[in-house]
């Protein structure tokens, strides 16, 4: 796991810059061949996660898993 938030932001920015042209190409391909849809969505998700990492200004959390006894778990 990356401990330096600034380094993580730089890596995420690089990932966005790398993937955006591929996503644009996949959008064009998906118009002709709908089977490219899942790949285009996967690339879009990776971009969205990288953008979230770039824009997230909060301190990193040690444990991202919610506690077992939280309200959402009890509702299931």
C-alpha positions in Angstrom: 0.0 0.0 0.0 1.2 3.5 -0.8 1.8 5.5 2.3 2.5 8.9 0.7 -0.8 10.5 -0.4 1.0 12.8 -2.9 2.7 9.9 -4.5 -0.6 8.1 -4.7 -2.2 11.1 -6.4 0.6 11.3 -8.9 0.2 7.6 -9.7 -3.5 8.0 -10.1 -3.1 11.0 -12.4 -0.7 9.0 -14.5 -3.2 6.2 -14.7 -6.0 8.6 -15.8 -3.8 10.1 -18.5 -2.9 6.6 -19.7 -6.4 5.1 -19.8 -8.5 8.0 -21.1 -7.4 7.6 -24.7 -8.1 3.9 -24.5 -11.6 4.5 -23.1 -12.3 7.0 -25.9 -11.2 4.4 -28.5 -13.3 1.7 -26.7 -16.4 4.0 -26.9 -16.0 4.2 -30.6 -15.5 0.4 -30.9 -18.5 -0.3 -28.7 -20.7 1.6 -31.1 -19.8 -0.9 -33.9 -19.2 -4.0 -31.7 -21.3 -4.0 -28.5 -19.1 -6.8 -27.1 -16.6 -4.1 -26.2 -19.0 -2.7 -23.6 -17.7 -4.7 -20.6 -14.1 -3.8 -21.4 -15.0 -0.1 -21.8 -16.9 -0.2 -18.5 -13.9 -1.8 -16.8 -11.6 0.9 -18.1 -14.2 3.6 -17.0 -14.3 2.1 -13.5 -10.5 2.2 -13.2 -10.5 5.8 -14.3 -13.2 6.7 -11.8 -11.3 5.0 -9.0 -8.2 6.9 -10.0 -10.0 10.2 -10.1 -11.5 9.4 -6.7 -8.0 8.8 -5.4 -6.8 12.1 -6.9 -9.7 14.1 -5.5 -9.9 12.4 -2.0 -8.3 14.9 0.3 -9.1 13.1 3.5 -6.4 11.2 5.4 -6.1 7.5 4.5 -8.0 5.2 6.8 -6.4 2.1 8.3 -9.4 -0.1 7.9 -11.9 0.4 5.1 -14.1 -2.5 6.0 -17.1 -1.6 8.1 -17.6 -3.2 11.5 -19.5 -6.4 11.5 -22.2 -5.0 13.9 -23.0 -1.8 11.9 -26.5 -0.9 10.9 -26.1 -2.1 7.3 -25.0 -5.6 8.4 -27.9 -5.8 10.8 -30.4 -4.9 8.0 -29.3 -7.9 5.9 
